[in-house]
């Protein structure tokens, strides 16, 4: 098993079952994590659909 997959719960077209299953848990952490990276590039993450 890949522990990163469970923590990040990446949304995949092939794995539609994961799409909603982990999203609520991951959403806040993922947005915070990606915002930190995106701020370095001067971009703003406005919509979770960008994931």
mmCIF file of the N, C-alpha and C atoms, coordinates in Angstrom:
data_MODEL
# 
_entry.id   MODEL 
# 
loop_
_atom_site.group_PDB 
_atom_site.id 
_atom_site.type_symbol 
_atom_site.label_atom_id 
_atom_site.label_alt_id 
_atom_site.label_comp_id 
_atom_site.label_asym_id 
_atom_site.label_entity_id 
_atom_site.label_seq_id 
_atom_site.pdbx_PDB_ins_code 
_atom_site.Cartn_x 
_atom_site.Cartn_y 
_atom_site.Cartn_z 
_atom_site.occupancy 
_atom_site.B_iso_or_equiv 
_atom_site.pdbx_formal_charge 
_atom_site.auth_seq_id 
_atom_site.auth_comp_id 
_atom_site.auth_asym_id 
_atom_site.auth_atom_id 
_atom_site.pdbx_PDB_model_num 
ATOM 1   N N  . UNK A 1 1  ? 0.834   -1.208 0.000   1.00 0.00 ? 1  UNK A N  1 
ATOM 2   C CA . UNK A 1 1  ? 0.000   0.000  0.000   1.00 0.00 ? 1  UNK A CA 1 
ATOM 3   C C  . UNK A 1 1  ? 0.866   1.255  0.000   1.00 0.00 ? 1  UNK A C  1 
ATOM 4   N N  . UNK A 1 2  ? 0.354   2.273  -0.620  1.00 0.00 ? 2  UNK A N  1 
ATOM 5   C CA . UNK A 1 2  ? 1.060   3.546  -0.656  1.00 0.00 ? 2  UNK A CA 1 
ATOM 6   C C  . UNK A 1 2  ? 0.428   4.488  0.368   1.00 0.00 ? 2  UNK A C  1 
ATOM 7   N N  . UNK A 1 3  ? 1.110   4.777  1.476   1.00 0.00 ? 3  UNK A N  1 
ATOM 8   C CA . UNK A 1 3  ? 0.534   5.636  2.519   1.00 0.00 ? 3  UNK A CA 1 
ATOM 9   C C  . UNK A 1 3  ? 0.207   7.031  2.004   1.00 0.00 ? 3  UNK A C  1 
ATOM 10  N N  . UNK A 1 4  ? 0.989   7.501  1.040   1.00 0.00 ? 4  UNK A N  1 
ATOM 11  C CA . UNK A 1 4  ? 0.746   8.832  0.487   1.00 0.00 ? 4  UNK A CA 1 
ATOM 12  C C  . UNK A 1 4  ? -0.601  8.882  -0.214  1.00 0.00 ? 4  UNK A C  1 
ATOM 13  N N  . UNK A 1 5  ? -0.970  7.784  -0.858  1.00 0.00 ? 5  UNK A N  1 
ATOM 14  C CA . UNK A 1 5  ? -2.250  7.749  -1.575  1.00 0.00 ? 5  UNK A CA 1 
ATOM 15  C C  . UNK A 1 5  ? -3.416  7.926  -0.608  1.00 0.00 ? 5  UNK A C  1 
ATOM 16  N N  . UNK A 1 6  ? -3.299  7.326  0.579   1.00 0.00 ? 6  UNK A N  1 
ATOM 17  C CA . UNK A 1 6  ? -4.375  7.430  1.564   1.00 0.00 ? 6  UNK A CA 1 
ATOM 18  C C  . UNK A 1 6  ? -4.453  8.836  2.153   1.00 0.00 ? 6  UNK A C  1 
ATOM 19  N N  . UNK A 1 7  ? -3.306  9.474  2.332   1.00 0.00 ? 7  UNK A N  1 
ATOM 20  C CA . UNK A 1 7  ? -3.284  10.803 2.931   1.00 0.00 ? 7  UNK A CA 1 
ATOM 21  C C  . UNK A 1 7  ? -3.754  11.862 1.938   1.00 0.00 ? 7  UNK A C  1 
ATOM 22  N N  . UNK A 1 8  ? -3.262  11.773 0.719   1.00 0.00 ? 8  UNK A N  1 
ATOM 23  C CA . UNK A 1 8  ? -3.577  12.789 -0.284  1.00 0.00 ? 8  UNK A CA 1 
ATOM 24  C C  . UNK A 1 8  ? -4.869  12.466 -1.010  1.00 0.00 ? 8  UNK A C  1 
ATOM 25  N N  . UNK A 1 9  ? -5.175  11.173 -1.156  1.00 0.00 ? 9  UNK A N  1 
ATOM 26  C CA . UNK A 1 9  ? -6.397  10.736 -1.831  1.00 0.00 ? 9  UNK A CA 1 
ATOM 27  C C  . UNK A 1 9  ? -6.559  11.437 -3.172  1.00 0.00 ? 9  UNK A C  1 
ATOM 28  N N  . UNK A 1 10 ? -5.549  11.288 -4.007  1.00 0.00 ? 10 UNK A N  1 
ATOM 29  C CA . UNK A 1 10 ? -5.600  11.910 -5.322  1.00 0.00 ? 10 UNK A CA 1 
ATOM 30  C C  . UNK A 1 10 ? -6.803  11.413 -6.098  1.00 0.00 ? 10 UNK A C  1 
ATOM 31  N N  . UNK A 1 11 ? -7.455  12.327 -6.788  1.00 0.00 ? 11 UNK A N  1 
ATOM 32  C CA . UNK A 1 11 ? -8.645  11.964 -7.551  1.00 0.00 ? 11 UNK A CA 1 
ATOM 33  C C  . UNK A 1 11 ? -8.220  11.489 -8.932  1.00 0.00 ? 11 UNK A C  1 
ATOM 34  N N  . UNK A 1 12 ? -8.597  10.274 -9.270  1.00 0.00 ? 12 UNK A N  1 
ATOM 35  C CA . UNK A 1 12 ? -8.200  9.666  -10.529 1.00 0.00 ? 12 UNK A CA 1 
ATOM 36  C C  . UNK A 1 12 ? -9.428  9.283  -11.330 1.00 0.00 ? 12 UNK A C  1 
ATOM 37  N N  . UNK A 1 13 ? -9.302  9.412  -12.633 1.00 0.00 ? 13 UNK A N  1 
ATOM 38  C CA . UNK A 1 13 ? -10.410 9.025  -13.512 1.00 0.00 ? 13 UNK A CA 1 
ATOM 39  C C  . UNK A 1 13 ? -10.629 7.516  -13.432 1.00 0.00 ? 13 UNK A C  1 
ATOM 40  N N  . UNK A 1 14 ? -9.539  6.783  -13.259 1.00 0.00 ? 14 UNK A N  1 
ATOM 41  C CA . UNK A 1 14 ? -9.634  5.320  -13.196 1.00 0.00 ? 14 UNK A CA 1 
ATOM 42  C C  . UNK A 1 14 ? -10.249 4.858  -11.877 1.00 0.00 ? 14 UNK A C  1 
ATOM 43  N N  . UNK A 1 15 ? -9.972  5.609  -10.818 1.00 0.00 ? 15 UNK A N  1 
ATOM 44  C CA . UNK A 1 15 ? -10.455 5.221  -9.487  1.00 0.00 ? 15 UNK A CA 1 
ATOM 45  C C  . UNK A 1 15 ? -11.597 6.128  -9.050  1.00 0.00 ? 15 UNK A C  1 
ATOM 46  N N  . UNK A 1 16 ? -12.732 6.003  -9.697  1.00 0.00 ? 16 UNK A N  1 
ATOM 47  C CA . UNK A 1 16 ? -13.868 6.873  -9.395  1.00 0.00 ? 16 UNK A CA 1 
ATOM 48  C C  . UNK A 1 16 ? -14.382 6.665  -7.975  1.00 0.00 ? 16 UNK A C  1 
ATOM 49  N N  . UNK A 1 17 ? -14.138 5.494  -7.408  1.00 0.00 ? 17 UNK A N  1 
ATOM 50  C CA . UNK A 1 17 ? -14.613 5.209  -6.056  1.00 0.00 ? 17 UNK A CA 1 
ATOM 51  C C  . UNK A 1 17 ? -13.923 6.099  -5.027  1.00 0.00 ? 17 UNK A C  1 
ATOM 52  N N  . UNK A 1 18 ? -12.675 6.507  -5.318  1.00 0.00 ? 18 UNK A N  1 
ATOM 53  C CA . UNK A 1 18 ? -11.927 7.344  -4.383  1.00 0.00 ? 18 UNK A CA 1 
ATOM 54  C C  . UNK A 1 18 ? -12.336 8.802  -4.483  1.00 0.00 ? 18 UNK A C  1 
ATOM 55  N N  . UNK A 1 19 ? -13.020 9.142  -5.558  1.00 0.00 ? 19 UNK A N  1 
ATOM 56  C CA . UNK A 1 19 ? -13.307 10.544 -5.863  1.00 0.00 ? 19 UNK A CA 1 
ATOM 57  C C  . UNK A 1 19 ? -13.964 11.281 -4.700  1.00 0.00 ? 19 UNK A C  1 
ATOM 58  N N  . UNK A 1 20 ? -14.988 10.663 -4.100  1.00 0.00 ? 20 UNK A N  1 
ATOM 59  C CA . UNK A 1 20 ? -15.737 11.327 -3.035  1.00 0.00 ? 20 UNK A CA 1 
ATOM 60  C C  . UNK A 1 20 ? -15.362 10.772 -1.661  1.00 0.00 ? 20 UNK A C  1 
ATOM 61  N N  . UNK A 1 21 ? -14.866 9.552  -1.633  1.00 0.00 ? 21 UNK A N  1 
ATOM 62  C CA . UNK A 1 21 ? -14.623 8.850  -0.379  1.00 0.00 ? 21 UNK A CA 1 
ATOM 63  C C  . UNK A 1 21 ? -13.727 9.635  0.579   1.00 0.00 ? 21 UNK A C  1 
ATOM 64  N N  . UNK A 1 22 ? -12.597 10.118 0.079   1.00 0.00 ? 22 UNK A N  1 
ATOM 65  C CA . UNK A 1 22 ? -11.641 10.778 0.955   1.00 0.00 ? 22 UNK A CA 1 
ATOM 66  C C  . UNK A 1 22 ? -11.658 12.290 0.806   1.00 0.00 ? 22 UNK A C  1 
ATOM 67  N N  . UNK A 1 23 ? -12.483 12.798 -0.114  1.00 0.00 ? 23 UNK A N  1 
ATOM 68  C CA . UNK A 1 23 ? -12.385 14.213 -0.479  1.00 0.00 ? 23 UNK A CA 1 
ATOM 69  C C  . UNK A 1 23 ? -12.591 15.144 0.710   1.00 0.00 ? 23 UNK A C  1 
ATOM 70  N N  . UNK A 1 24 ? -13.631 14.926 1.517   1.00 0.00 ? 24 UNK A N  1 
ATOM 71  C CA . UNK A 1 24 ? -13.925 15.848 2.618   1.00 0.00 ? 24 UNK A CA 1 
ATOM 72  C C  . UNK A 1 24 ? -12.792 15.888 3.637   1.00 0.00 ? 24 UNK A C  1 
ATOM 73  N N  . UNK A 1 25 ? -12.188 14.729 3.926   1.00 0.00 ? 25 UNK A N  1 
ATOM 74  C CA . UNK A 1 25 ? -11.090 14.678 4.886   1.00 0.00 ? 25 UNK A CA 1 
ATOM 75  C C  . UNK A 1 25 ? -9.866  15.394 4.339   1.00 0.00 ? 25 UNK A C  1 
ATOM 76  N N  . UNK A 1 26 ? -9.636  15.199 3.062   1.00 0.00 ? 26 UNK A N  1 
ATOM 77  C CA . UNK A 1 26 ? -8.404  15.673 2.437   1.00 0.00 ? 26 UNK A CA 1 
ATOM 78  C C  . UNK A 1 26 ? -8.489  17.130 2.028   1.00 0.00 ? 26 UNK A C  1 
ATOM 79  N N  . UNK A 1 27 ? -9.694  17.588 1.727   1.00 0.00 ? 27 UNK A N  1 
ATOM 80  C CA . UNK A 1 27 ? -9.871  18.905 1.114   1.00 0.00 ? 27 UNK A CA 1 
ATOM 81  C C  . UNK A 1 27 ? -9.130  20.016 1.851   1.00 0.00 ? 27 UNK A C  1 
ATOM 82  N N  . UNK A 1 28 ? -9.347  20.153 3.155   1.00 0.00 ? 28 UNK A N  1 
ATOM 83  C CA . UNK A 1 28 ? -8.727  21.241 3.908   1.00 0.00 ? 28 UNK A CA 1 
ATOM 84  C C  . UNK A 1 28 ? -7.211  21.130 3.901   1.00 0.00 ? 28 UNK A C  1 
ATOM 85  N N  . UNK A 1 29 ? -6.699  19.932 4.201   1.00 0.00 ? 29 UNK A N  1 
ATOM 86  C CA . UNK A 1 29 ? -5.253  19.742 4.246   1.00 0.00 ? 29 UNK A CA 1 
ATOM 87  C C  . UNK A 1 29 ? -4.637  19.953 2.871   1.00 0.00 ? 29 UNK A C  1 
ATOM 88  N N  . UNK A 1 30 ? -5.310  19.451 1.849   1.00 0.00 ? 30 UNK A N  1 
ATOM 89  C CA . UNK A 1 30 ? -4.782  19.561 0.491   1.00 0.00 ? 30 UNK A CA 1 
ATOM 90  C C  . UNK A 1 30 ? -4.723  21.016 0.051   1.00 0.00 ? 30 UNK A C  1 
ATOM 91  N N  . UNK A 1 31 ? -5.775  21.762 0.337   1.00 0.00 ? 31 UNK A N  1 
ATOM 92  C CA . UNK A 1 31 ? -5.797  23.173 -0.054  1.00 0.00 ? 31 UNK A CA 1 
ATOM 93  C C  . UNK A 1 31 ? -4.687  23.933 0.653   1.00 0.00 ? 31 UNK A C  1 
ATOM 94  N N  . UNK A 1 32 ? -4.498  23.680 1.937   1.00 0.00 ? 32 UNK A N  1 
ATOM 95  C CA . UNK A 1 32 ? -3.434  24.357 2.675   1.00 0.00 ? 32 UNK A CA 1 
ATOM 96  C C  . UNK A 1 32 ? -2.078  24.007 2.090   1.00 0.00 ? 32 UNK A C  1 
ATOM 97  N N  . UNK A 1 33 ? -1.882  22.731 1.797   1.00 0.00 ? 33 UNK A N  1 
ATOM 98  C CA . UNK A 1 33 ? -0.607  22.264 1.278   1.00 0.00 ? 33 UNK A CA 1 
ATOM 99  C C  . UNK A 1 33 ? -0.324  22.859 -0.099  1.00 0.00 ? 33 UNK A C  1 
ATOM 100 N N  . UNK A 1 34 ? -1.323  22.808 -0.983  1.00 0.00 ? 34 UNK A N  1 
ATOM 101 C CA . UNK A 1 34 ? -1.138  23.323 -2.333  1.00 0.00 ? 34 UNK A CA 1 
ATOM 102 C C  . UNK A 1 34 ? -1.040  24.838 -2.343  1.00 0.00 ? 34 UNK A C  1 
ATOM 103 N N  . UNK A 1 35 ? -1.755  25.516 -1.462  1.00 0.00 ? 35 UNK A N  1 
ATOM 104 C CA . UNK A 1 35 ? -1.664  26.975 -1.387  1.00 0.00 ? 35 UNK A CA 1 
ATOM 105 C C  . UNK A 1 35 ? -0.248  27.406 -1.046  1.00 0.00 ? 35 UNK A C  1 
ATOM 106 N N  . UNK A 1 36 ? 0.407   26.678 -0.141  1.00 0.00 ? 36 UNK A N  1 
ATOM 107 C CA . UNK A 1 36 ? 1.780   27.010 0.225   1.00 0.00 ? 36 UNK A CA 1 
ATOM 108 C C  . UNK A 1 36 ? 2.681   26.932 -0.996  1.00 0.00 ? 36 UNK A C  1 
ATOM 109 N N  . UNK A 1 37 ? 2.506   25.891 -1.804  1.00 0.00 ? 37 UNK A N  1 
ATOM 110 C CA . UNK A 1 37 ? 3.322   25.726 -3.004  1.00 0.00 ? 37 UNK A CA 1 
ATOM 111 C C  . UNK A 1 37 ? 2.967   26.770 -4.051  1.00 0.00 ? 37 UNK A C  1 
ATOM 112 N N  . UNK A 1 38 ? 1.672   27.017 -4.201  1.00 0.00 ? 38 UNK A N  1 
ATOM 113 C CA . UNK A 1 38 ? 1.194   27.925 -5.238  1.00 0.00 ? 38 UNK A CA 1 
ATOM 114 C C  . UNK A 1 38 ? 1.569   29.372 -4.917  1.00 0.00 ? 38 UNK A C  1 
ATOM 115 N N  . UNK A 1 39 ? 1.593   29.723 -3.639  1.00 0.00 ? 39 UNK A N  1 
ATOM 116 C CA . UNK A 1 39 ? 1.965   31.086 -3.258  1.00 0.00 ? 39 UNK A CA 1 
ATOM 117 C C  . UNK A 1 39 ? 3.368   31.417 -3.738  1.00 0.00 ? 39 UNK A C  1 
ATOM 118 N N  . UNK A 1 40 ? 4.235   30.412 -3.799  1.00 0.00 ? 40 UNK A N  1 
ATOM 119 C CA . UNK A 1 40 ? 5.601   30.633 -4.264  1.00 0.00 ? 40 UNK A CA 1 
ATOM 120 C C  . UNK A 1 40 ? 5.608   31.100 -5.713  1.00 0.00 ? 40 UNK A C  1 
ATOM 121 N N  . UNK A 1 41 ? 4.617   30.664 -6.470  1.00 0.00 ? 41 UNK A N  1 
ATOM 122 C CA . UNK A 1 41 ? 4.541   31.023 -7.889  1.00 0.00 ? 41 UNK A CA 1 
ATOM 123 C C  . UNK A 1 41 ? 3.633   32.227 -8.119  1.00 0.00 ? 41 UNK A C  1 
ATOM 124 N N  . UNK A 1 42 ? 3.074   32.767 -7.049  1.00 0.00 ? 42 UNK A N  1 
ATOM 125 C CA . UNK A 1 42 ? 2.223   33.944 -7.161  1.00 0.00 ? 42 UNK A CA 1 
ATOM 126 C C  . UNK A 1 42 ? 0.836   33.631 -7.692  1.00 0.00 ? 42 UNK A C  1 
ATOM 127 N N  . UNK A 1 43 ? 0.405   32.396 -7.526  1.00 0.00 ? 43 UNK A N  1 
ATOM 128 C CA . UNK A 1 43 ? -0.918  32.005 -8.003  1.00 0.00 ? 43 UNK A CA 1 
ATOM 129 C C  . UNK A 1 43 ? -1.856  31.796 -6.820  1.00 0.00 ? 43 UNK A C  1 
ATOM 130 N N  . UNK A 1 44 ? -3.137  31.865 -7.077  1.00 0.00 ? 44 UNK A N  1 
ATOM 131 C CA . UNK A 1 44 ? -4.125  31.662 -6.018  1.00 0.00 ? 44 UNK A CA 1 
ATOM 132 C C  . UNK A 1 44 ? -5.008  30.469 -6.374  1.00 0.00 ? 44 UNK A C  1 
ATOM 133 N N  . UNK A 1 45 ? -5.142  29.558 -5.427  1.00 0.00 ? 45 UNK A N  1 
ATOM 134 C CA . UNK A 1 45 ? -6.004  28.398 -5.636  1.00 0.00 ? 45 UNK A CA 1 
ATOM 135 C C  . UNK A 1 45 ? -7.434  28.784 -5.263  1.00 0.00 ? 45 UNK A C  1 
ATOM 136 N N  . UNK A 1 46 ? -8.256  29.010 -6.253  1.00 0.00 ? 46 UNK A N  1 
ATOM 137 C CA . UNK A 1 46 ? -9.609  29.501 -6.008  1.00 0.00 ? 46 UNK A CA 1 
ATOM 138 C C  . UNK A 1 46 ? -10.639 28.380 -5.979  1.00 0.00 ? 46 UNK A C  1 
ATOM 139 N N  . UNK A 1 47 ? -10.355 27.289 -6.673  1.00 0.00 ? 47 UNK A N  1 
ATOM 140 C CA . UNK A 1 47 ? -11.382 26.259 -6.824  1.00 0.00 ? 47 UNK A CA 1 
ATOM 141 C C  . UNK A 1 47 ? -10.767 24.888 -6.608  1.00 0.00 ? 47 UNK A C  1 
ATOM 142 N N  . UNK A 1 48 ? -11.374 24.077 -5.763  1.00 0.00 ? 48 UNK A N  1 
ATOM 143 C CA . UNK A 1 48 ? -10.854 22.744 -5.477  1.00 0.00 ? 48 UNK A CA 1 
ATOM 144 C C  . UNK A 1 48 ? -10.855 21.862 -6.722  1.00 0.00 ? 48 UNK A C  1 
ATOM 145 N N  . UNK A 1 49 ? -11.622 22.239 -7.746  1.00 0.00 ? 49 UNK A N  1 
ATOM 146 C CA . UNK A 1 49 ? -11.663 21.436 -8.970  1.00 0.00 ? 49 UNK A CA 1 
ATOM 147 C C  . UNK A 1 49 ? -10.317 21.449 -9.688  1.00 0.00 ? 49 UNK A C  1 
ATOM 148 N N  . UNK A 1 50 ? -9.450  22.391 -9.309  1.00 0.00 ? 50 UNK A N  1 
ATOM 149 C CA . UNK A 1 50 ? -8.129  22.459 -9.931  1.00 0.00 ? 50 UNK A CA 1 
ATOM 150 C C  . UNK A 1 50 ? -7.293  21.238 -9.595  1.00 0.00 ? 50 UNK A C  1 
ATOM 151 N N  . UNK A 1 51 ? -7.688  20.515 -8.529  1.00 0.00 ? 51 UNK A N  1 
ATOM 152 C CA . UNK A 1 51 ? -6.967  19.296 -8.184  1.00 0.00 ? 51 UNK A CA 1 
ATOM 153 C C  . UNK A 1 51 ? -7.252  18.247 -9.225  1.00 0.00 ? 51 UNK A C  1 
# 
